[in-house]
Amino acid sequence: MIRLALGFGLAAIVMLYSFNMAEWRVAETALPRYCSDHEGVLKRVHEILTEKNPVGEHEKRPYMVAAKLLYMIPQESGETTEAYLLRLGAEIREKCR
């Protein structure tokens, strides 16, 4: 019984560490990459969320880079697209200081 409890405790510690490191990576290394063109990135995120075929004839890479934000900072349940874009822009600007 004690071994099982220790196993669960160790697994919980490893998971918490992993989640904290992922949050740190997003905050310290991933978000600052968007500082140079944060308005363009927000525009592309808006297109990804609202249009059926946002890329069209454009280059795909900028849209793939913008789409990463949807995973790093997900839209909350019930949050409108406009509110999400405002929150996303505020978080990017906060990291760009």
DRENLUM-76507 format. One record per residue: residue number from 1; x negated, z negated, y negated of N, C-alpha, C in turn; residue in three letters. Coordinates in steps of 0.001 Angstrom, whole numbers, plus 500000, padded with zeros to 6 digits. Example, Ala and Ser with C-alpha at 12.3 -4.5 7.8 and 13.67 -1.06 7.14 Angstrom:
REM residues 2
<rec num="1" n_c1="486810" n_c3="492200" n_c2="505690" ca_c1="487700" ca_c3="492200" ca_c2="504500" c_c1="486800" c_c3="492200" c_c2="503300" residuo="ALA"/>
<rec num="2" n_c1="487150" n_c3="492920" n_c2="502250" ca_c1="486330" ca_c3="492860" ca_c2="501060" c_c1="487100" c_c3="492130" c_c2="499970" residuo="SER"/>
//
This chain:
REM residues 97
<rec num="1" n_c1="499176" n_c3="500000" n_c2="501196" ca_c1="500000" ca_c3="500000" ca_c2="500000" c_c1="499133" c_c3="500000" c_c2="498741" residuo="MET"/>
<rec num="2" n_c1="498060" n_c3="499213" n_c2="498776" ca_c1="497167" ca_c3="499135" ca_c2="497620" c_c1="496445" c_c3="500465" c_c2="497414" residuo="ILE"/>
<rec num="3" n_c1="496047" n_c3="501112" n_c2="498510" ca_c1="495388" ca_c3="502414" ca_c2="498409" c_c1="496310" c_c3="503448" c_c2="497777" residuo="ARG"/>
<rec num="4" n_c1="497560" n_c3="503417" n_c2="498146" ca_c1="498538" ca_c3="504350" ca_c2="497595" c_c1="498713" c_c3="504112" c_c2="496097" residuo="LEU"/>
<rec num="5" n_c1="498799" n_c3="502863" n_c2="495696" ca_c1="498929" ca_c3="502528" ca_c2="494276" c_c1="497687" c_c3="502946" c_c2="493501" residuo="ALA"/>
<rec num="6" n_c1="496509" n_c3="502729" n_c2="494081" ca_c1="495269" ca_c3="503156" ca_c2="493429" c_c1="495205" c_c3="504677" c_c2="493310" residuo="LEU"/>
<rec num="7" n_c1="495661" n_c3="505361" n_c2="494348" ca_c1="495690" ca_c3="506825" ca_c2="494316" c_c1="496598" c_c3="507344" c_c2="493213" residuo="GLY"/>
<rec num="8" n_c1="497786" n_c3="506773" n_c2="493105" ca_c1="498706" ca_c3="507172" ca_c2="492041" c_c1="498137" c_c3="506831" c_c2="490667" residuo="PHE"/>
<rec num="9" n_c1="497519" n_c3="505675" n_c2="490549" ca_c1="496922" ca_c3="505278" ca_c2="489273" c_c1="495805" c_c3="506222" c_c2="488859" residuo="GLY"/>
<rec num="10" n_c1="494954" n_c3="506574" n_c2="489798" ca_c1="493864" ca_c3="507504" ca_c2="489511" c_c1="494403" c_c3="508877" c_c2="489126" residuo="LEU"/>
<rec num="11" n_c1="495401" n_c3="509344" n_c2="489851" ca_c1="496008" ca_c3="510643" ca_c2="489526" c_c1="496628" c_c3="510618" c_c2="488129" residuo="ALA"/>
<rec num="12" n_c1="497262" n_c3="509524" n_c2="487763" ca_c1="497864" ca_c3="509407" ca_c2="486428" c_c1="496799" c_c3="509431" c_c2="485346" residuo="ALA"/>
<rec num="13" n_c1="495687" n_c3="508747" n_c2="485585" ca_c1="494596" ca_c3="508734" ca_c2="484604" c_c1="494014" c_c3="510137" c_c2="484434" residuo="ILE"/>
<rec num="14" n_c1="493802" n_c3="510838" n_c2="485525" ca_c1="493262" ca_c3="512204" ca_c2="485458" c_c1="494224" c_c3="513125" c_c2="484710" residuo="VAL"/>
<rec num="15" n_c1="495511" n_c3="513007" n_c2="484974" ca_c1="496493" ca_c3="513854" ca_c2="484288" c_c1="496545" c_c3="513541" c_c2="482801" residuo="MET"/>
<rec num="16" n_c1="496548" n_c3="512282" n_c2="482428" ca_c1="496549" ca_c3="511916" ca_c2="481009" c_c1="495312" c_c3="512440" c_c2="480305" residuo="LEU"/>
<rec num="17" n_c1="494164" n_c3="512316" n_c2="480950" ca_c1="492926" ca_c3="512836" ca_c2="480382" c_c1="493022" c_c3="514348" c_c2="480180" residuo="TYR"/>
<rec num="18" n_c1="493540" n_c3="515060" n_c2="481176" ca_c1="493671" ca_c3="516519" ca_c2="481079" c_c1="494598" c_c3="516914" c_c2="479935" residuo="SER"/>
<rec num="19" n_c1="495723" n_c3="516241" n_c2="479809" ca_c1="496666" ca_c3="516557" ca_c2="478735" c_c1="496068" c_c3="516253" c_c2="477369" residuo="PHE"/>
<rec num="20" n_c1="495361" n_c3="515139" n_c2="477258" ca_c1="494731" ca_c3="514802" ca_c2="475983" c_c1="493647" c_c3="515802" c_c2="475611" residuo="ASN"/>
<rec num="21" n_c1="492876" n_c3="516252" n_c2="476583" ca_c1="491848" ca_c3="517254" ca_c2="476305" c_c1="492472" c_c3="518590" c_c2="475916" residuo="MET"/>
<rec num="22" n_c1="493588" n_c3="518950" n_c2="476519" ca_c1="494268" ca_c3="520190" ca_c2="476148" c_c1="494782" c_c3="520107" c_c2="474714" residuo="ALA"/>
<rec num="23" n_c1="495353" n_c3="518985" n_c2="474341" ca_c1="495811" ca_c3="518800" ca_c2="472955" c_c1="494648" c_c3="518861" c_c2="471982" residuo="GLU"/>
<rec num="24" n_c1="493523" n_c3="518244" n_c2="472329" ca_c1="492348" ca_c3="518266" ca_c2="471472" c_c1="491843" c_c3="519695" c_c2="471296" residuo="TRP"/>
<rec num="25" n_c1="491815" n_c3="520456" n_c2="472385" ca_c1="491323" ca_c3="521833" ca_c2="472323" c_c1="492195" c_c3="522680" c_c2="471411" residuo="ARG"/>
<rec num="26" n_c1="493498" n_c3="522531" n_c2="471530" ca_c1="494402" ca_c3="523287" ca_c2="470659" c_c1="494161" c_c3="522922" c_c2="469203" residuo="VAL"/>
<rec num="27" n_c1="494067" n_c3="521635" n_c2="468920" ca_c1="493929" ca_c3="521180" ca_c2="467541" c_c1="492572" c_c3="521525" c_c2="466938" residuo="ALA"/>
<rec num="28" n_c1="491515" n_c3="521413" n_c2="467714" ca_c1="490175" ca_c3="521540" ca_c2="467151" c_c1="489537" c_c3="522914" c_c2="467308" residuo="GLU"/>
<rec num="29" n_c1="489927" n_c3="523682" n_c2="468310" ca_c1="489268" ca_c3="524962" ca_c2="468509" c_c1="490212" c_c3="526156" c_c2="468475" residuo="THR"/>
<rec num="30" n_c1="491401" n_c3="526012" n_c2="469003" ca_c1="492293" ca_c3="527168" ca_c2="469094" c_c1="493007" c_c3="527467" c_c2="467772" residuo="ALA"/>
<rec num="31" n_c1="493627" n_c3="526471" n_c2="467156" ca_c1="494367" ca_c3="526723" ca_c2="465909" c_c1="493490" c_c3="527194" c_c2="464749" residuo="LEU"/>
<rec num="32" n_c1="492282" n_c3="526670" n_c2="464569" ca_c1="491453" ca_c3="527162" ca_c2="463463" c_c1="491134" c_c3="528657" c_c2="463538" residuo="PRO"/>
<rec num="33" n_c1="491253" n_c3="529264" n_c2="464703" ca_c1="491016" ca_c3="530711" ca_c2="464830" c_c1="492043" c_c3="531532" c_c2="464048" residuo="ARG"/>
<rec num="34" n_c1="493187" n_c3="530951" n_c2="463764" ca_c1="494256" ca_c3="531678" ca_c2="463086" c_c1="494176" c_c3="531546" c_c2="461564" residuo="TYR"/>
<rec num="35" n_c1="493176" n_c3="530861" n_c2="461049" ca_c1="493080" ca_c3="530595" ca_c2="459614" c_c1="492879" c_c3="531852" c_c2="458782" residuo="CYS"/>
<rec num="36" n_c1="492136" n_c3="532795" n_c2="459287" ca_c1="491796" ca_c3="533959" ca_c2="458471" c_c1="493001" c_c3="534842" c_c2="458159" residuo="SER"/>
<rec num="37" n_c1="493977" n_c3="534902" n_c2="459051" ca_c1="495146" ca_c3="535766" ca_c2="458827" c_c1="496410" c_c3="535072" c_c2="459301" residuo="ASP"/>
<rec num="38" n_c1="496632" n_c3="533843" n_c2="458828" ca_c1="497777" ca_c3="533092" ca_c2="459357" c_c1="499115" c_c3="533712" c_c2="458965" residuo="HIS"/>
<rec num="39" n_c1="499200" n_c3="534358" n_c2="457821" ca_c1="500471" ca_c3="535004" ca_c2="457433" c_c1="500776" c_c3="536197" c_c2="458345" residuo="GLU"/>
<rec num="40" n_c1="499758" n_c3="536976" n_c2="458669" ca_c1="499949" ca_c3="538106" ca_c2="459584" c_c1="500344" c_c3="537652" c_c2="460970" residuo="GLY"/>
<rec num="41" n_c1="499731" n_c3="536553" n_c2="461413" ca_c1="500050" ca_c3="536004" ca_c2="462735" c_c1="501493" c_c3="535520" c_c2="462766" residuo="VAL"/>
<rec num="42" n_c1="501919" n_c3="534831" n_c2="461706" ca_c1="503310" ca_c3="534355" ca_c2="461652" c_c1="504289" c_c3="535519" c_c2="461644" residuo="LEU"/>
<rec num="43" n_c1="503932" n_c3="536599" n_c2="460965" ca_c1="504787" ca_c3="537798" ca_c2="460943" c_c1="504921" c_c3="538373" c_c2="462351" residuo="LYS"/>
<rec num="44" n_c1="503798" n_c3="538437" n_c2="463072" ca_c1="503845" ca_c3="538967" ca_c2="464439" c_c1="504618" c_c3="538040" c_c2="465376" residuo="ARG"/>
<rec num="45" n_c1="504485" n_c3="536718" n_c2="465202" ca_c1="505264" ca_c3="535777" ca_c2="466017" c_c1="506751" c_c3="535985" c_c2="465745" residuo="VAL"/>
<rec num="46" n_c1="507124" n_c3="536180" n_c2="464495" ca_c1="508524" ca_c3="536444" ca_c2="464149" c_c1="509010" c_c3="537711" c_c2="464841" residuo="HIS"/>
<rec num="47" n_c1="508190" n_c3="538759" n_c2="464835" ca_c1="508576" ca_c3="540002" ca_c2="465506" c_c1="508726" c_c3="539792" c_c2="467010" residuo="GLU"/>
<rec num="48" n_c1="507821" n_c3="539012" n_c2="467601" ca_c1="507901" ca_c3="538747" ca_c2="469040" c_c1="509202" c_c3="538025" c_c2="469379" residuo="ILE"/>
<rec num="49" n_c1="509611" n_c3="537086" n_c2="468522" ca_c1="510816" ca_c3="536297" ca_c2="468796" c_c1="512107" c_c3="537055" c_c2="468505" residuo="LEU"/>
<rec num="50" n_c1="512083" n_c3="538021" n_c2="467605" ca_c1="513334" ca_c3="538629" ca_c2="467163" c_c1="513540" c_c3="540070" c_c2="467597" residuo="THR"/>
<rec num="51" n_c1="512493" n_c3="540813" n_c2="467871" ca_c1="512650" ca_c3="542229" ca_c2="468201" c_c1="512537" c_c3="542468" c_c2="469706" residuo="GLU"/>
<rec num="52" n_c1="513232" n_c3="543504" n_c2="470153" ca_c1="513222" ca_c3="543836" ca_c2="471573" c_c1="511869" c_c3="544411" c_c2="471989" residuo="LYS"/>
<rec num="53" n_c1="511297" n_c3="545265" n_c2="471176" ca_c1="509995" ca_c3="545869" ca_c2="471447" c_c1="509115" c_c3="545684" c_c2="470214" residuo="ASN"/>
<rec num="54" n_c1="508531" n_c3="544509" n_c2="470035" ca_c1="507819" ca_c3="544221" ca_c2="468791" c_c1="506539" c_c3="545032" c_c2="468592" residuo="PRO"/>
<rec num="55" n_c1="505888" n_c3="545423" n_c2="469663" ca_c1="504613" ca_c3="546123" ca_c2="469529" c_c1="504817" c_c3="547568" c_c2="469116" residuo="VAL"/>
<rec num="56" n_c1="505775" n_c3="548240" n_c2="469731" ca_c1="506016" ca_c3="549647" ca_c2="469412" c_c1="504770" c_c3="550466" c_c2="469654" residuo="GLY"/>
<rec num="57" n_c1="504346" n_c3="551215" n_c2="468640" ca_c1="503159" ca_c3="552064" ca_c2="468742" c_c1="501904" c_c3="551373" c_c2="468209" residuo="GLU"/>
<rec num="58" n_c1="502014" n_c3="550112" n_c2="467837" ca_c1="500878" ca_c3="549385" ca_c2="467285" c_c1="499909" c_c3="548960" c_c2="468382" residuo="HIS"/>
<rec num="59" n_c1="498753" n_c3="548466" n_c2="467965" ca_c1="497777" ca_c3="547918" ca_c2="468903" c_c1="498343" c_c3="546624" c_c2="469497" residuo="GLU"/>
<rec num="60" n_c1="498159" n_c3="546417" n_c2="470780" ca_c1="498759" ca_c3="545264" ca_c2="471470" c_c1="498012" c_c3="543958" c_c2="471257" residuo="LYS"/>
<rec num="61" n_c1="496710" n_c3="544004" n_c2="471048" ca_c1="495912" ca_c3="542786" ca_c2="470982" c_c1="496396" c_c3="541792" c_c2="469926" residuo="ARG"/>
<rec num="62" n_c1="496676" n_c3="542202" n_c2="468680" ca_c1="497142" ca_c3="541210" ca_c2="467697" c_c1="498425" c_c3="540505" c_c2="468127" residuo="PRO"/>
<rec num="63" n_c1="499275" n_c3="541201" n_c2="468848" ca_c1="500521" ca_c3="540589" ca_c2="469315" c_c1="500258" c_c3="539622" c_c2="470467" residuo="TYR"/>
<rec num="64" n_c1="499283" n_c3="539942" n_c2="471305" ca_c1="498940" ca_c3="539025" ca_c2="472394" c_c1="498311" c_c3="537751" c_c2="471833" residuo="MET"/>
<rec num="65" n_c1="497479" n_c3="537887" n_c2="470811" ca_c1="496866" ca_c3="536722" ca_c2="470168" c_c1="497947" c_c3="535852" c_c2="469533" residuo="VAL"/>
<rec num="66" n_c1="498910" n_c3="536488" n_c2="468850" ca_c1="499998" ca_c3="535734" ca_c2="468221" c_c1="500878" c_c3="535061" c_c2="469275" residuo="ALA"/>
<rec num="67" n_c1="501072" n_c3="535718" n_c2="470400" ca_c1="501928" ca_c3="535158" ca_c2="471455" c_c1="501345" c_c3="533885" c_c2="472050" residuo="ALA"/>
<rec num="68" n_c1="500028" n_c3="533696" n_c2="471962" ca_c1="499425" ca_c3="532465" ca_c2="472467" c_c1="499966" c_c3="531245" c_c2="471736" residuo="LYS"/>
<rec num="69" n_c1="500330" n_c3="531428" n_c2="470478" ca_c1="500880" ca_c3="530308" ca_c2="469708" c_c1="502186" c_c3="529803" c_c2="470302" residuo="LEU"/>
<rec num="70" n_c1="502950" n_c3="530692" n_c2="470919" ca_c1="504213" ca_c3="530285" ca_c2="471530" c_c1="503984" c_c3="529292" c_c2="472665" residuo="LEU"/>
<rec num="71" n_c1="502815" n_c3="529345" n_c2="473296" ca_c1="502489" ca_c3="528411" ca_c2="474366" c_c1="501785" c_c3="527166" c_c2="473842" residuo="TYR"/>
<rec num="72" n_c1="500950" n_c3="527348" n_c2="472807" ca_c1="500233" ca_c3="526200" ca_c2="472266" c_c1="501156" c_c3="525275" c_c2="471481" residuo="MET"/>
<rec num="73" n_c1="502069" n_c3="525870" n_c2="470718" ca_c1="503036" ca_c3="525097" ca_c2="469927" c_c1="504413" c_c3="525678" c_c2="470240" residuo="ILE"/>
<rec num="74" n_c1="505056" n_c3="525199" n_c2="471285" ca_c1="506336" ca_c3="525783" ca_c2="471704" c_c1="507476" c_c3="525473" c_c2="470737" residuo="PRO"/>
<rec num="75" n_c1="508452" n_c3="526351" n_c2="470762" ca_c1="509667" ca_c3="526155" ca_c2="469965" c_c1="510497" c_c3="525065" c_c2="470626" residuo="GLN"/>
<rec num="76" n_c1="510955" n_c3="524123" n_c2="469819" ca_c1="511736" ca_c3="523012" ca_c2="470359" c_c1="513152" c_c3="523465" c_c2="470675" residuo="GLU"/>
<rec num="77" n_c1="513799" n_c3="522769" n_c2="471568" ca_c1="515159" ca_c3="523087" ca_c2="471964" c_c1="516093" c_c3="522992" c_c2="470762" residuo="SER"/>
<rec num="78" n_c1="516845" n_c3="524048" n_c2="470514" ca_c1="517793" ca_c3="524066" ca_c2="469410" c_c1="517176" c_c3="524387" c_c2="468060" residuo="GLY"/>
<rec num="79" n_c1="515880" n_c3="524575" n_c2="468004" ca_c1="515200" ca_c3="524876" ca_c2="466741" c_c1="515397" c_c3="526355" c_c2="466405" residuo="GLU"/>
<rec num="80" n_c1="515809" n_c3="526629" n_c2="465181" ca_c1="516004" ca_c3="528022" ca_c2="464781" c_c1="514645" c_c3="528703" c_c2="464644" residuo="THR"/>
<rec num="81" n_c1="514669" n_c3="530028" n_c2="464675" ca_c1="513440" ca_c3="530798" ca_c2="464529" c_c1="512774" c_c3="530512" c_c2="463190" residuo="THR"/>
<rec num="82" n_c1="513578" n_c3="530433" n_c2="462126" ca_c1="513028" ca_c3="530193" ca_c2="460788" c_c1="512382" c_c3="528801" c_c2="460707" residuo="GLU"/>
<rec num="83" n_c1="513054" n_c3="527790" n_c2="461269" ca_c1="512511" ca_c3="526435" ca_c2="461260" c_c1="511227" c_c3="526370" c_c2="462083" residuo="ALA"/>
<rec num="84" n_c1="511218" n_c3="527071" n_c2="463205" ca_c1="510027" ca_c3="527100" ca_c2="464049" c_c1="508858" c_c3="527743" c_c2="463313" residuo="TYR"/>
<rec num="85" n_c1="509113" n_c3="528862" n_c2="462644" ca_c1="508043" ca_c3="529541" ca_c2="461915" c_c1="507513" c_c3="528677" c_c2="460778" residuo="LEU"/>
<rec num="86" n_c1="508392" n_c3="527941" n_c2="460111" ca_c1="507941" ca_c3="527024" ca_c2="459060" c_c1="507059" c_c3="525918" c_c2="459636" residuo="LEU"/>
<rec num="87" n_c1="507476" n_c3="525345" n_c2="460755" ca_c1="506697" ca_c3="524283" ca_c2="461400" c_c1="505367" c_c3="524823" c_c2="461920" residuo="ARG"/>
<rec num="88" n_c1="505396" n_c3="526000" n_c2="462514" ca_c1="504182" ca_c3="526628" ca_c2="463027" c_c1="503205" c_c3="526927" c_c2="461888" residuo="LEU"/>
<rec num="89" n_c1="503735" n_c3="527480" n_c2="460786" ca_c1="502884" ca_c3="527759" ca_c2="459634" c_c1="502284" c_c3="526503" c_c2="459046" residuo="GLY"/>
<rec num="90" n_c1="503061" n_c3="525436" n_c2="458999" ca_c1="502555" ca_c3="524167" ca_c2="458458" c_c1="501446" c_c3="523605" c_c2="459346" residuo="ALA"/>
<rec num="91" n_c1="501592" n_c3="523713" n_c2="460653" ca_c1="500553" ca_c3="523206" ca_c2="461558" c_c1="499271" c_c3="524030" c_c2="461447" residuo="GLU"/>
<rec num="92" n_c1="499415" n_c3="525334" n_c2="461302" ca_c1="498223" ca_c3="526180" ca_c2="461144" c_c1="497536" c_c3="525867" c_c2="459823" residuo="ILE"/>
<rec num="93" n_c1="498307" n_c3="525773" n_c2="458744" ca_c1="497713" ca_c3="525466" ca_c2="457436" c_c1="497040" c_c3="524090" c_c2="457443" residuo="ARG"/>
<rec num="94" n_c1="497601" n_c3="523149" n_c2="458163" ca_c1="497019" ca_c3="521803" ca_c2="458253" c_c1="495636" c_c3="521864" c_c2="458902" residuo="GLU"/>
<rec num="95" n_c1="495491" n_c3="522699" n_c2="459912" ca_c1="494213" ca_c3="522812" ca_c2="460610" c_c1="493205" c_c3="523654" c_c2="459828" residuo="LYS"/>
<rec num="96" n_c1="493666" n_c3="524412" n_c2="458850" ca_c1="492782" ca_c3="525300" ca_c2="458094" c_c1="492169" c_c3="524606" c_c2="456880" residuo="CYS"/>
<rec num="97" n_c1="492477" n_c3="523370" n_c2="456640" ca_c1="491923" ca_c3="522663" ca_c2="455485" c_c1="490487" c_c3="522307" c_c2="455678" residuo="ARG"/>
//
